[in-house]
Amino acid sequence: MNNLNYKILVIDDDSRLRVLIGRFLEENGFFVLLAKDTSEAKLLMAVNQFDLLIVDVMMPNQNGLEFTKDLRLNSNIPVIMLTARGEQDDRIKGLEVGADDYLPKPFEPKELLLRINNILKRISSNKISFEKNDRLNLCKFGDFIFNFQDSRLNKDQSFIHLTESEAKILKILCQEQGKSVSREKLSKLCGEIDDRSIDVQITRIRRKIEVNPKKPQFLQTVRNHGYILYK
């Protein structure tokens, strides 16, 4: 795992510990920024995209539990909570507000590093899995997204109605995106629709996805063969 790709924010009012954690993580290849309280953290988060937060529980004004609870209203960024108190109730409170892990003080820096790497590896694995699943389930061209599972077509956030025949044809073209598909193949896979009907359906689809259906950008004709859908 290349730690240089990850940016971490350390939020702790203990300046000595904050600097030590920052220095240790930088020595292990992370890009690190430091904040003395949640107010300063929010300013840094407004202009930076962090991959993980290390948040102390006991801080003046807004404590780490309150900060994490507010954060979870609109963010899934991983949080490791630090506290001088290691009682079970405090660990449970941290997990209840949405912390991903909990480390009582004092702690070994290597243990913190291990917990950070475990979280980042899991996130990286989930991201790869999600992107793979996304590619399998969705077909994208321009601002359009066709969902294979429910045969729905959207442009940005707007739903575009397709008839059953239109959806069948678009699904086939999406599955073969970038490759020409003959009328015969479309006809067979759509349930023996004749060539003329295929052409009619293509015209209807173009009206829904092309700025100028007579000069299509996405759904183009391959002369003497069939059609091709471009990204």
N, C-alpha and C positions, 0 to 999 in steps of 0.2 A: 504494500500500500504506500503510495507516494504522499507523505504528509504535507508536502509543499502545496498541494491542491486544496488543503483545508484551512479555514480561518476560524479561530476560536476567540471568544470574548470571555474574559475573567472578571467577575463582578464581586468585589470583596472590599469592605471598609478597612481591613487590616492591611496597611500599605506594605509592610514587610512581607507578609505571606503572598500578597497579590503580585509583588515583583518577583519573588522566588518562583512562584508557579509559572509566571510569564516567561522567565528566563529558562526554566527547565523545559517548557514546551517548545520554545524557540530552538533550544539545543537539540531537540528531537525532531526538528524540521517543520514545525507548524508556524503559520503566520498568526501572531497573537496581538490583541489589543486589550487594554486594561481600563476598568471603570471602578471608581471608588464607591459608587452607589447606583441605584436603579435609575435615577434621573440622568446621570452621565451615560449610563448604558443605553438608555432610550435614544439619546442624541447620536451615539455611535451606530446604533442599529438603524437609524433613519437614513444613513448614508453608506452603510456597509451590509453585505449579505453574509451572515455567519453560518457556519456548518454545525456549531455546537456552542452552548453556553455553560460556563462553570459559575454557579450562583451560590453565594454564602447565604445562610438562612438569617442569621442575626445581623441586621443592618439598621441604621437609623432611618427615620421616615418610613419608607415602604420596605418591609422585610422580604426575604427571598421567597417565602411561601406566597405572599400576596402578589409579588411580581410574576411568579410562574403561573399562578391562577389566572391573572389578567392576560398573560402571554398566550395561554391556551385558547383564548376566545377567538384568535385569528391566526395562530401559528403552530406548526408541528415541529419546530426546531428542537433538537434534542437538548435536554438540560440535565446536568449532573449537579446535585445539591451538596453543599458542604456545611457542616455544622459542628460546633464544639460539643454538642449534646448528641450522644449516640443511643439514647433510649429508643425502644421499639416504637412507642407512640409517635415520636418525632419522625422516624423513618416512614411510618405509615402516612402521616400527614403530607410528607413530601411526595409520596407516590400518588396520593389522592388528588393533589392539585395538578398532577401531570408530569412530575419529574421522571426521567428515564432511569436514573440511578441515584444513589445516595451514599455519601462517603463521610463518616464521622472524623473529626479532627481529634488528635493528630493522625496523619496518614503518611504512608510511604509514597514518595513521588512516583515510583515505579508502578504502584497499585493504581494511582490515578491515570497514568499513561495506559495501563492495561485496560481499564474501564473505558477510556476514550476510544481506544482502537477497536474494542469490541462493538461499541455503539456505531462507529463509523463504518466498520465492515458490514454490519447488519444493514445499515441504511444503503450502502453501496450495492449490496446484494439485492435488496428490495427494489432499488431503482432500476437495476438491470432487468430484473424479472418483470417489473411493471412496463418498461419500455418494450420488452420482447412481447408481452401480452398485448400491449397497445398496437404494435405492428401487425399482430395476428388478427386483431378484431376490427381494426379501422383502416379505411382507405382514404388517403388525403390527396386532394388536387386543388391547387389554388387556395381559396378560403373555404372550400367545401370539405366536409367529412362524411363519409358513408360508413355506417356501422353494420358489419356483417351479421351480427347477432339478431338485430331486430329490423334490418333493412331500412333504417332511417337515414335520411339525408339532411344535413344541417349546413347552413352557411353562417359562420360566426355562431351566434346563439339562436338563429332563426331556423325553424323547422320548415323544410320544403316537402310538400306532399308528392308522393310518387304512387302511380297505380301499381297493381301487382306485376303487370308485365314490364313496366318501366323499371321497377325494383329488381326484377330477375335479370334483365339485360345489364343494368348498371353493376350488379353484383358480379356477373361473369366478367365484365370488362375490368372491374376493380381487381379481381383475382388474377387477371392477366395483364395488369397495368404495365404499360410500356411495350406491350407486344400486340401485334395485329391479330384480331379474331375474325374468322370468316363468318359470313352470313349463315352458312350451313351449320357451323358449330353453335352459333347463337340460336338458330332455329331448333336444333336438336335438344340443347340444354334447357331451352325455355318451354319445351313441350310441343315440338313440331309446329311452331308458328311459321307461316310461309315467309319468304324473303321480303315480299312487299310489305307485310305487316311489321317485319323487323325494321325496315326503313322508316315506316311511319312512327314507330316507337322511338327510334333514334332522333327523329326530328322533334318529337315532343320533349325528350330529355334535354336536347340542345336548347330549347326555349327556356328551360328552367335553370341551366347552368352557364350558358354562354351570354356574354355581353352582346355579341352579334352572332346569332345562330347561323347566318350565311357564311361567316368567316370564323369558324370555331377555333378556340384556343386549346380546349381540353379534349373534346370528343371529335376526332378527325377521321375522315374517310381514307381508307387505303384502296386505291384504284384497282378494280377488278378482283378485289379480295373481300374486304369487310371494313372493320373499324378498329381504332386504337384509342385508348384513354391515356392521356399524358398527365403528369403531375403539375 
